[in-house]
Amino acid sequence: MDADVTKRAEQKKALEKIKNGLATKVRIMVNRDCCPACRAAEGAYEFDQAPELPLEGCSHPDGCRCFYAPVLDMFGP
């Protein structure tokens, strides 16, 4: 199986897990040395507006390393 297809399936599963948890939104996290396309995608999104990962147009030599993280702004102590 192609590496991008595998990554896409893993990230889609991660997004569904976040969506079905306590998160109110999803955040795309990027690495410090990410490419411009990944840097532009960094931030919080409504679930239905989050870009699919790995990002198309990523130019990093190691490929897209972005990942989803939950936004829990309505929960906490």
PyMOL Python script that loads the backbone (N, CA, C, O; Angstrom):
from pymol import cmd

cmd.read_pdbstr("""\
ATOM      1  N   MET A   1       0.853  -1.192   0.000  1.00  0.00           N
ATOM      2  CA  MET A   1       0.000   0.000   0.000  1.00  0.00           C
ATOM      3  C   MET A   1       0.888   1.241   0.000  1.00  0.00           C
ATOM      4  O   MET A   1       1.902   1.283   0.698  1.00  0.00           O
ATOM      5  N   ASP A   2       0.519   2.221  -0.759  1.00  0.00           N
ATOM      6  CA  ASP A   2       1.254   3.476  -0.861  1.00  0.00           C
ATOM      7  C   ASP A   2       1.319   4.174   0.501  1.00  0.00           C
ATOM      8  O   ASP A   2       0.348   4.167   1.258  1.00  0.00           O
ATOM      9  N   ALA A   3       2.468   4.773   0.803  1.00  0.00           N
ATOM     10  CA  ALA A   3       2.659   5.427   2.107  1.00  0.00           C
ATOM     11  C   ALA A   3       1.658   6.547   2.340  1.00  0.00           C
ATOM     12  O   ALA A   3       1.143   6.687   3.449  1.00  0.00           O
ATOM     13  N   ASP A   4       1.369   7.358   1.303  1.00  0.00           N
ATOM     14  CA  ASP A   4       0.396   8.445   1.468  1.00  0.00           C
ATOM     15  C   ASP A   4      -1.006   7.909   1.741  1.00  0.00           C
ATOM     16  O   ASP A   4      -1.754   8.495   2.524  1.00  0.00           O
ATOM     17  N   VAL A   5      -1.361   6.806   1.102  1.00  0.00           N
ATOM     18  CA  VAL A   5      -2.681   6.202   1.328  1.00  0.00           C
ATOM     19  C   VAL A   5      -2.778   5.710   2.768  1.00  0.00           C
ATOM     20  O   VAL A   5      -3.805   5.886   3.423  1.00  0.00           O
ATOM     21  N   THR A   6      -1.709   5.097   3.255  1.00  0.00           N
ATOM     22  CA  THR A   6      -1.686   4.622   4.635  1.00  0.00           C
ATOM     23  C   THR A   6      -1.778   5.788   5.610  1.00  0.00           C
ATOM     24  O   THR A   6      -2.558   5.741   6.561  1.00  0.00           O
ATOM     25  N   LYS A   7      -0.979   6.847   5.380  1.00  0.00           N
ATOM     26  CA  LYS A   7      -1.027   8.033   6.245  1.00  0.00           C
ATOM     27  C   LYS A   7      -2.406   8.659   6.232  1.00  0.00           C
ATOM     28  O   LYS A   7      -2.929   9.044   7.278  1.00  0.00           O
ATOM     29  N   ARG A   8      -3.004   8.762   5.035  1.00  0.00           N
ATOM     30  CA  ARG A   8      -4.334   9.370   4.908  1.00  0.00           C
ATOM     31  C   ARG A   8      -5.357   8.576   5.722  1.00  0.00           C
ATOM     32  O   ARG A   8      -6.192   9.163   6.411  1.00  0.00           O
ATOM     33  N   ALA A   9      -5.296   7.242   5.646  1.00  0.00           N
ATOM     34  CA  ALA A   9      -6.226   6.400   6.400  1.00  0.00           C
ATOM     35  C   ALA A   9      -6.016   6.561   7.903  1.00  0.00           C
ATOM     36  O   ALA A   9      -6.984   6.631   8.660  1.00  0.00           O
ATOM     37  N   GLU A  10      -4.757   6.620   8.339  1.00  0.00           N
ATOM     38  CA  GLU A  10      -4.462   6.800   9.763  1.00  0.00           C
ATOM     39  C   GLU A  10      -4.966   8.147  10.261  1.00  0.00           C
ATOM     40  O   GLU A  10      -5.555   8.226  11.339  1.00  0.00           O
ATOM     41  N   GLN A  11      -4.742   9.209   9.487  1.00  0.00           N
ATOM     42  CA  GLN A  11      -5.174  10.547   9.900  1.00  0.00           C
ATOM     43  C   GLN A  11      -6.700  10.663   9.895  1.00  0.00           C
ATOM     44  O   GLN A  11      -7.277  11.331  10.753  1.00  0.00           O
ATOM     45  N   LYS A  12      -7.348  10.014   8.930  1.00  0.00           N
ATOM     46  CA  LYS A  12      -8.812  10.035   8.882  1.00  0.00           C
ATOM     47  C   LYS A  12      -9.389   9.357  10.130  1.00  0.00           C
ATOM     48  O   LYS A  12     -10.372   9.827  10.702  1.00  0.00           O
ATOM     49  N   LYS A  13      -8.771   8.260  10.539  1.00  0.00           N
ATOM     50  CA  LYS A  13      -9.200   7.557  11.750  1.00  0.00           C
ATOM     51  C   LYS A  13      -8.974   8.439  12.984  1.00  0.00           C
ATOM     52  O   LYS A  13      -9.822   8.494  13.874  1.00  0.00           O
ATOM     53  N   ALA A  14      -7.832   9.125  13.034  1.00  0.00           N
ATOM     54  CA  ALA A  14      -7.545  10.023  14.159  1.00  0.00           C
ATOM     55  C   ALA A  14      -8.560  11.156  14.230  1.00  0.00           C
ATOM     56  O   ALA A  14      -9.020  11.512  15.315  1.00  0.00           O
ATOM     57  N   LEU A  15      -8.912  11.727  13.073  1.00  0.00           N
ATOM     58  CA  LEU A  15      -9.891  12.812  13.038  1.00  0.00           C
ATOM     59  C   LEU A  15     -11.249  12.326  13.539  1.00  0.00           C
ATOM     60  O   LEU A  15     -11.910  13.036  14.297  1.00  0.00           O
ATOM     61  N   GLU A  16     -11.673  11.144  13.138  1.00  0.00           N
ATOM     62  CA  GLU A  16     -12.948  10.601  13.604  1.00  0.00           C
ATOM     63  C   GLU A  16     -12.940  10.384  15.117  1.00  0.00           C
ATOM     64  O   GLU A  16     -13.939  10.645  15.788  1.00  0.00           O
ATOM     65  N   LYS A  17     -11.824   9.909  15.651  1.00  0.00           N
ATOM     66  CA  LYS A  17     -11.712   9.694  17.093  1.00  0.00           C
ATOM     67  C   LYS A  17     -11.841  11.026  17.840  1.00  0.00           C
ATOM     68  O   LYS A  17     -12.521  11.100  18.863  1.00  0.00           O
ATOM     69  N   ILE A  18     -11.196  12.068  17.336  1.00  0.00           N
ATOM     70  CA  ILE A  18     -11.280  13.390  17.957  1.00  0.00           C
ATOM     71  C   ILE A  18     -12.707  13.915  17.863  1.00  0.00           C
ATOM     72  O   ILE A  18     -13.245  14.446  18.835  1.00  0.00           O
ATOM     73  N   LYS A  19     -13.313  13.764  16.693  1.00  0.00           N
ATOM     74  CA  LYS A  19     -14.677  14.256  16.452  1.00  0.00           C
ATOM     75  C   LYS A  19     -15.688  13.587  17.385  1.00  0.00           C
ATOM     76  O   LYS A  19     -16.649  14.224  17.818  1.00  0.00           O
ATOM     77  N   ASN A  20     -15.478  12.316  17.693  1.00  0.00           N
ATOM     78  CA  ASN A  20     -16.406  11.565  18.540  1.00  0.00           C
ATOM     79  C   ASN A  20     -16.085  11.692  20.026  1.00  0.00           C
ATOM     80  O   ASN A  20     -16.758  11.077  20.853  1.00  0.00           O
ATOM     81  N   GLY A  21     -15.078  12.470  20.376  1.00  0.00           N
ATOM     82  CA  GLY A  21     -14.710  12.685  21.771  1.00  0.00           C
ATOM     83  C   GLY A  21     -15.284  13.991  22.300  1.00  0.00           C
ATOM     84  O   GLY A  21     -16.387  14.385  21.920  1.00  0.00           O
ATOM     85  N   LEU A  22     -14.551  14.655  23.164  1.00  0.00           N
ATOM     86  CA  LEU A  22     -15.017  15.881  23.800  1.00  0.00           C
ATOM     87  C   LEU A  22     -14.590  17.151  23.069  1.00  0.00           C
ATOM     88  O   LEU A  22     -14.908  18.255  23.510  1.00  0.00           O
ATOM     89  N   ALA A  23     -13.882  17.007  21.973  1.00  0.00           N
ATOM     90  CA  ALA A  23     -13.359  18.176  21.255  1.00  0.00           C
ATOM     91  C   ALA A  23     -14.479  18.993  20.633  1.00  0.00           C
ATOM     92  O   ALA A  23     -15.497  18.454  20.197  1.00  0.00           O
ATOM     93  N   THR A  24     -14.272  20.299  20.601  1.00  0.00           N
ATOM     94  CA  THR A  24     -15.222  21.205  19.955  1.00  0.00           C
ATOM     95  C   THR A  24     -14.786  21.540  18.531  1.00  0.00           C
ATOM     96  O   THR A  24     -15.609  21.908  17.693  1.00  0.00           O
ATOM     97  N   LYS A  25     -13.490  21.410  18.265  1.00  0.00           N
ATOM     98  CA  LYS A  25     -12.902  21.641  16.952  1.00  0.00           C
ATOM     99  C   LYS A  25     -11.673  20.749  16.843  1.00  0.00           C
ATOM    100  O   LYS A  25     -11.339  20.011  17.769  1.00  0.00           O
ATOM    101  N   VAL A  26     -11.012  20.829  15.703  1.00  0.00           N
ATOM    102  CA  VAL A  26      -9.766  20.089  15.513  1.00  0.00           C
ATOM    103  C   VAL A  26      -8.684  21.083  15.102  1.00  0.00           C
ATOM    104  O   VAL A  26      -8.947  22.036  14.369  1.00  0.00           O
ATOM    105  N   ARG A  27      -7.472  20.849  15.582  1.00  0.00           N
ATOM    106  CA  ARG A  27      -6.345  21.717  15.262  1.00  0.00           C
ATOM    107  C   ARG A  27      -5.346  20.925  14.430  1.00  0.00           C
ATOM    108  O   ARG A  27      -5.078  19.758  14.717  1.00  0.00           O
ATOM    109  N   ILE A  28      -4.799  21.558  13.402  1.00  0.00           N
ATOM    110  CA  ILE A  28      -3.711  20.951  12.641  1.00  0.00           C
ATOM    111  C   ILE A  28      -2.413  21.449  13.244  1.00  0.00           C
ATOM    112  O   ILE A  28      -2.145  22.650  13.291  1.00  0.00           O
ATOM    113  N   MET A  29      -1.615  20.501  13.702  1.00  0.00           N
ATOM    114  CA  MET A  29      -0.323  20.782  14.306  1.00  0.00           C
ATOM    115  C   MET A  29       0.758  20.526  13.260  1.00  0.00           C
ATOM    116  O   MET A  29       0.674  19.568  12.491  1.00  0.00           O
ATOM    117  N   VAL A  30       1.774  21.388  13.238  1.00  0.00           N
ATOM    118  CA  VAL A  30       2.856  21.265  12.270  1.00  0.00           C
ATOM    119  C   VAL A  30       4.196  21.201  13.002  1.00  0.00           C
ATOM    120  O   VAL A  30       4.307  21.595  14.163  1.00  0.00           O
ATOM    121  N   ASN A  31       5.198  20.703  12.305  1.00  0.00           N
ATOM    122  CA  ASN A  31       6.547  20.664  12.854  1.00  0.00           C
ATOM    123  C   ASN A  31       7.226  22.008  12.677  1.00  0.00           C
ATOM    124  O   ASN A  31       6.840  22.804  11.820  1.00  0.00           O
ATOM    125  N   ARG A  32       8.226  22.250  13.482  1.00  0.00           N
ATOM    126  CA  ARG A  32       8.958  23.518  13.437  1.00  0.00           C
ATOM    127  C   ARG A  32       9.571  23.780  12.062  1.00  0.00           C
ATOM    128  O   ARG A  32       9.633  24.928  11.622  1.00  0.00           O
ATOM    129  N   ASP A  33      10.018  22.737  11.388  1.00  0.00           N
ATOM    130  CA  ASP A  33      10.677  22.894  10.099  1.00  0.00           C
ATOM    131  C   ASP A  33       9.761  22.534   8.919  1.00  0.00           C
ATOM    132  O   ASP A  33      10.228  22.050   7.887  1.00  0.00           O
ATOM    133  N   CYS A  34       8.470  22.773   9.083  1.00  0.00           N
ATOM    134  CA  CYS A  34       7.513  22.397   8.038  1.00  0.00           C
ATOM    135  C   CYS A  34       7.640  23.295   6.807  1.00  0.00           C
ATOM    136  O   CYS A  34       8.277  24.347   6.845  1.00  0.00           O
ATOM    137  N   CYS A  35       7.016  22.848   5.718  1.00  0.00           N
ATOM    138  CA  CYS A  35       7.031  23.601   4.468  1.00  0.00           C
ATOM    139  C   CYS A  35       5.981  24.720   4.519  1.00  0.00           C
ATOM    140  O   CYS A  35       5.161  24.748   5.437  1.00  0.00           O
ATOM    141  N   PRO A  36       5.995  25.641   3.545  1.00  0.00           N
ATOM    142  CA  PRO A  36       5.014  26.732   3.527  1.00  0.00           C
ATOM    143  C   PRO A  36       3.559  26.262   3.447  1.00  0.00           C
ATOM    144  O   PRO A  36       2.682  26.888   4.043  1.00  0.00           O
ATOM    145  N   ALA A  37       3.290  25.182   2.729  1.00  0.00           N
ATOM    146  CA  ALA A  37       1.912  24.685   2.616  1.00  0.00           C
ATOM    147  C   ALA A  37       1.400  24.212   3.973  1.00  0.00           C
ATOM    148  O   ALA A  37       0.257  24.482   4.342  1.00  0.00           O
ATOM    149  N   CYS A  38       2.241  23.516   4.699  1.00  0.00           N
ATOM    150  CA  CYS A  38       1.837  23.042   6.023  1.00  0.00           C
ATOM    151  C   CYS A  38       1.693  24.206   6.998  1.00  0.00           C
ATOM    152  O   CYS A  38       0.760  24.229   7.801  1.00  0.00           O
ATOM    153  N   ARG A  39       2.611  25.174   6.934  1.00  0.00           N
ATOM    154  CA  ARG A  39       2.531  26.345   7.808  1.00  0.00           C
ATOM    155  C   ARG A  39       1.219  27.096   7.565  1.00  0.00           C
ATOM    156  O   ARG A  39       0.598  27.586   8.509  1.00  0.00           O
ATOM    157  N   ALA A  40       0.802  27.184   6.311  1.00  0.00           N
ATOM    158  CA  ALA A  40      -0.443  27.892   5.977  1.00  0.00           C
ATOM    159  C   ALA A  40      -1.671  27.154   6.506  1.00  0.00           C
ATOM    160  O   ALA A  40      -2.695  27.781   6.778  1.00  0.00           O
ATOM    161  N   ALA A  41      -1.584  25.839   6.656  1.00  0.00           N
ATOM    162  CA  ALA A  41      -2.727  25.049   7.125  1.00  0.00           C
ATOM    163  C   ALA A  41      -2.806  24.965   8.643  1.00  0.00           C
ATOM    164  O   ALA A  41      -3.818  24.520   9.185  1.00  0.00           O
ATOM    165  N   GLU A  42      -1.758  25.383   9.333  1.00  0.00           N
ATOM    166  CA  GLU A  42      -1.715  25.311  10.793  1.00  0.00           C
ATOM    167  C   GLU A  42      -2.870  26.096  11.397  1.00  0.00           C
ATOM    168  O   GLU A  42      -3.165  27.209  10.960  1.00  0.00           O
ATOM    169  N   GLY A  43      -3.525  25.517  12.406  1.00  0.00           N
ATOM    170  CA  GLY A  43      -4.583  26.231  13.100  1.00  0.00           C
ATOM    171  C   GLY A  43      -5.777  25.361  13.410  1.00  0.00           C
ATOM    172  O   GLY A  43      -5.764  24.156  13.158  1.00  0.00           O
ATOM    173  N   ALA A  44      -6.824  25.982  13.966  1.00  0.00           N
ATOM    174  CA  ALA A  44      -8.037  25.275  14.384  1.00  0.00           C
ATOM    175  C   ALA A  44      -9.104  25.376  13.301  1.00  0.00           C
ATOM    176  O   ALA A  44      -9.222  26.389  12.610  1.00  0.00           O
ATOM    177  N   TYR A  45      -9.876  24.303  13.171  1.00  0.00           N
ATOM    178  CA  TYR A  45     -10.915  24.203  12.144  1.00  0.00           C
ATOM    179  C   TYR A  45     -12.163  23.567  12.721  1.00  0.00           C
ATOM    180  O   TYR A  45     -12.098  22.786  13.670  1.00  0.00           O
ATOM    181  N   GLU A  46     -13.302  23.910  12.134  1.00  0.00           N
ATOM    182  CA  GLU A  46     -14.517  23.141  12.360  1.00  0.00           C
ATOM    183  C   GLU A  46     -14.250  21.769  11.744  1.00  0.00           C
ATOM    184  O   GLU A  46     -13.472  21.660  10.796  1.00  0.00           O
ATOM    185  N   PHE A  47     -14.878  20.734  12.266  1.00  0.00           N
ATOM    186  CA  PHE A  47     -14.597  19.389  11.788  1.00  0.00           C
ATOM    187  C   PHE A  47     -14.803  19.245  10.279  1.00  0.00           C
ATOM    188  O   PHE A  47     -13.993  18.613   9.601  1.00  0.00           O
ATOM    189  N   ASP A  48     -15.863  19.817   9.760  1.00  0.00           N
ATOM    190  CA  ASP A  48     -16.161  19.643   8.337  1.00  0.00           C
ATOM    191  C   ASP A  48     -15.334  20.553   7.425  1.00  0.00           C
ATOM    192  O   ASP A  48     -15.461  20.475   6.203  1.00  0.00           O
ATOM    193  N   GLN A  49     -14.498  21.406   7.995  1.00  0.00           N
ATOM    194  CA  GLN A  49     -13.668  22.304   7.193  1.00  0.00           C
ATOM    195  C   GLN A  49     -12.178  21.986   7.287  1.00  0.00           C
ATOM    196  O   GLN A  49     -11.364  22.648   6.643  1.00  0.00           O
ATOM    197  N   ALA A  50     -11.816  20.993   8.072  1.00  0.00           N
ATOM    198  CA  ALA A  50     -10.403  20.644   8.248  1.00  0.00           C
ATOM    199  C   ALA A  50      -9.853  20.015   6.975  1.00  0.00           C
ATOM    200  O   ALA A  50     -10.474  19.114   6.412  1.00  0.00           O
ATOM    201  N   PRO A  51      -8.702  20.477   6.519  1.00  0.00           N
ATOM    202  CA  PRO A  51      -8.079  19.864   5.352  1.00  0.00           C
ATOM    203  C   PRO A  51      -7.705  18.412   5.630  1.00  0.00           C
ATOM    204  O   PRO A  51      -7.390  18.044   6.761  1.00  0.00           O
ATOM    205  N   GLU A  52      -7.745  17.608   4.595  1.00  0.00           N
ATOM    206  CA  GLU A  52      -7.365  16.207   4.721  1.00  0.00           C
ATOM    207  C   GLU A  52      -5.848  16.096   4.845  1.00  0.00           C
ATOM    208  O   GLU A  52      -5.104  16.779   4.140  1.00  0.00           O
ATOM    209  N   LEU A  53      -5.405  15.233   5.743  1.00  0.00           N
ATOM    210  CA  LEU A  53      -3.974  14.981   5.923  1.00  0.00           C
ATOM    211  C   LEU A  53      -3.631  13.612   5.369  1.00  0.00           C
ATOM    212  O   LEU A  53      -4.456  12.701   5.438  1.00  0.00           O
ATOM    213  N   PRO A  54      -2.430  13.441   4.820  1.00  0.00           N
ATOM    214  CA  PRO A  54      -1.375  14.418   4.621  1.00  0.00           C
ATOM    215  C   PRO A  54      -1.786  15.473   3.598  1.00  0.00           C
ATOM    216  O   PRO A  54      -2.543  15.199   2.667  1.00  0.00           O
ATOM    217  N   LEU A  55      -1.272  16.682   3.792  1.00  0.00           N
ATOM    218  CA  LEU A  55      -1.646  17.806   2.948  1.00  0.00           C
ATOM    219  C   LEU A  55      -1.103  17.665   1.537  1.00  0.00           C
ATOM    220  O   LEU A  55       0.066  17.341   1.333  1.00  0.00           O
ATOM    221  N   GLU A  56      -1.974  17.915   0.566  1.00  0.00           N
ATOM    222  CA  GLU A  56      -1.514  17.977  -0.820  1.00  0.00           C
ATOM    223  C   GLU A  56      -0.699  19.249  -0.959  1.00  0.00           C
ATOM    224  O   GLU A  56      -1.048  20.281  -0.387  1.00  0.00           O
ATOM    225  N   GLY A  57       0.365  19.179  -1.705  1.00  0.00           N
ATOM    226  CA  GLY A  57       1.204  20.350  -1.910  1.00  0.00           C
ATOM    227  C   GLY A  57       2.339  20.473  -0.920  1.00  0.00           C
ATOM    228  O   GLY A  57       3.133  21.410  -1.005  1.00  0.00           O
ATOM    229  N   CYS A  58       2.432  19.537   0.027  1.00  0.00           N
ATOM    230  CA  CYS A  58       3.540  19.564   0.981  1.00  0.00           C
ATOM    231  C   CYS A  58       4.838  19.327   0.215  1.00  0.00           C
ATOM    232  O   CYS A  58       4.937  18.414  -0.605  1.00  0.00           O
ATOM    233  N   SER A  59       5.830  20.171   0.502  1.00  0.00           N
ATOM    234  CA  SER A  59       7.106  20.065  -0.206  1.00  0.00           C
ATOM    235  C   SER A  59       8.263  19.650   0.703  1.00  0.00           C
ATOM    236  O   SER A  59       9.422  19.720   0.294  1.00  0.00           O
ATOM    237  N   HIS A  60       7.966  19.222   1.923  1.00  0.00           N
ATOM    238  CA  HIS A  60       9.042  18.801   2.834  1.00  0.00           C
ATOM    239  C   HIS A  60       9.649  17.495   2.319  1.00  0.00           C
ATOM    240  O   HIS A  60       8.918  16.609   1.878  1.00  0.00           O
ATOM    241  N   PRO A  61      10.974  17.368   2.369  1.00  0.00           N
ATOM    242  CA  PRO A  61      11.634  16.147   1.879  1.00  0.00           C
ATOM    243  C   PRO A  61      11.136  14.854   2.528  1.00  0.00           C
ATOM    244  O   PRO A  61      11.150  13.800   1.892  1.00  0.00           O
ATOM    245  N   ASP A  62      10.698  14.924   3.778  1.00  0.00           N
ATOM    246  CA  ASP A  62      10.188  13.741   4.478  1.00  0.00           C
ATOM    247  C   ASP A  62       8.685  13.561   4.295  1.00  0.00           C
ATOM    248  O   ASP A  62       8.107  12.631   4.858  1.00  0.00           O
ATOM    249  N   GLY A  63       8.044  14.429   3.523  1.00  0.00           N
ATOM    250  CA  GLY A  63       6.596  14.362   3.340  1.00  0.00           C
ATOM    251  C   GLY A  63       5.867  15.081   4.460  1.00  0.00           C
ATOM    252  O   GLY A  63       6.484  15.593   5.394  1.00  0.00           O
ATOM    253  N   CYS A  64       4.572  15.114   4.356  1.00  0.00           N
ATOM    254  CA  CYS A  64       3.735  15.818   5.331  1.00  0.00           C
ATOM    255  C   CYS A  64       3.784  15.099   6.675  1.00  0.00           C
ATOM    256  O   CYS A  64       3.527  13.899   6.763  1.00  0.00           O
ATOM    257  N   ARG A  65       4.119  15.853   7.717  1.00  0.00           N
ATOM    258  CA  ARG A  65       4.186  15.315   9.074  1.00  0.00           C
ATOM    259  C   ARG A  65       3.167  15.987   9.984  1.00  0.00           C
ATOM    260  O   ARG A  65       3.241  15.857  11.206  1.00  0.00           O
ATOM    261  N   CYS A  66       2.214  16.707   9.392  1.00  0.00           N
ATOM    262  CA  CYS A  66       1.158  17.346  10.178  1.00  0.00           C
ATOM    263  C   CYS A  66       0.302  16.274  10.845  1.00  0.00           C
ATOM    264  O   CYS A  66       0.252  15.127  10.402  1.00  0.00           O
ATOM    265  N   PHE A  67      -0.372  16.679  11.926  1.00  0.00           N
ATOM    266  CA  PHE A  67      -1.295  15.752  12.570  1.00  0.00           C
ATOM    267  C   PHE A  67      -2.422  16.549  13.210  1.00  0.00           C
ATOM    268  O   PHE A  67      -2.297  17.744  13.474  1.00  0.00           O
ATOM    269  N   TYR A  68      -3.526  15.848  13.451  1.00  0.00           N
ATOM    270  CA  TYR A  68      -4.687  16.461  14.086  1.00  0.00           C
ATOM    271  C   TYR A  68      -4.549  16.395  15.605  1.00  0.00           C
ATOM    272  O   TYR A  68      -3.993  15.441  16.148  1.00  0.00           O
ATOM    273  N   ALA A  69      -5.060  17.418  16.279  1.00  0.00           N
ATOM    274  CA  ALA A  69      -5.127  17.448  17.746  1.00  0.00           C
ATOM    275  C   ALA A  69      -6.472  18.049  18.137  1.00  0.00           C
ATOM    276  O   ALA A  69      -6.985  18.920  17.434  1.00  0.00           O
ATOM    277  N   PRO A  70      -7.050  17.598  19.246  1.00  0.00           N
ATOM    278  CA  PRO A  70      -8.345  18.124  19.659  1.00  0.00           C
ATOM    279  C   PRO A  70      -8.244  19.533  20.232  1.00  0.00           C
ATOM    280  O   PRO A  70      -7.237  19.905  20.835  1.00  0.00           O
ATOM    281  N   VAL A  71      -9.306  20.307  20.032  1.00  0.00           N
ATOM    282  CA  VAL A  71      -9.444  21.621  20.674  1.00  0.00           C
ATOM    283  C   VAL A  71     -10.511  21.422  21.754  1.00  0.00           C
ATOM    284  O   VAL A  71     -11.656  21.082  21.457  1.00  0.00           O
ATOM    285  N   LEU A  72     -10.120  21.635  22.991  1.00  0.00           N
ATOM    286  CA  LEU A  72     -11.006  21.393  24.127  1.00  0.00           C
ATOM    287  C   LEU A  72     -11.337  22.698  24.837  1.00  0.00           C
ATOM    288  O   LEU A  72     -11.243  22.774  26.062  1.00  0.00           O
ATOM    289  N   ASP A  73     -11.717  23.712  24.095  1.00  0.00           N
ATOM    290  CA  ASP A  73     -11.910  25.039  24.677  1.00  0.00           C
ATOM    291  C   ASP A  73     -13.132  25.179  25.593  1.00  0.00           C
ATOM    292  O   ASP A  73     -13.246  26.184  26.294  1.00  0.00           O
ATOM    293  N   MET A  74     -14.030  24.220  25.607  1.00  0.00           N
ATOM    294  CA  MET A  74     -15.199  24.322  26.468  1.00  0.00           C
ATOM    295  C   MET A  74     -15.095  23.440  27.697  1.00  0.00           C
ATOM    296  O   MET A  74     -16.032  23.367  28.492  1.00  0.00           O
ATOM    297  N   PHE A  75     -13.958  22.766  27.863  1.00  0.00           N
ATOM    298  CA  PHE A  75     -13.809  21.833  28.955  1.00  0.00           C
ATOM    299  C   PHE A  75     -12.583  22.199  29.775  1.00  0.00           C
ATOM    300  O   PHE A  75     -11.678  22.875  29.285  1.00  0.00           O
ATOM    301  N   GLY A  76     -12.557  21.762  30.996  1.00  0.00           N
ATOM    302  CA  GLY A  76     -11.405  22.016  31.846  1.00  0.00           C
ATOM    303  C   GLY A  76     -11.821  22.351  33.252  1.00  0.00           C
ATOM    304  O   GLY A  76     -13.009  22.402  33.570  1.00  0.00           O
ATOM    305  N   PRO A  77     -10.830  22.581  34.097  1.00  0.00           N
ATOM    306  CA  PRO A  77     -11.116  22.861  35.514  1.00  0.00           C
ATOM    307  C   PRO A  77     -11.756  24.224  35.725  1.00  0.00           C
ATOM    308  O   PRO A  77     -12.053  24.598  36.860  1.00  0.00           O
TER     309      PRO A  77
END
""", "prot")
cmd.dss("prot")
cmd.show_as("cartoon", "prot")
cmd.util.cbc("prot")
cmd.orient("prot")
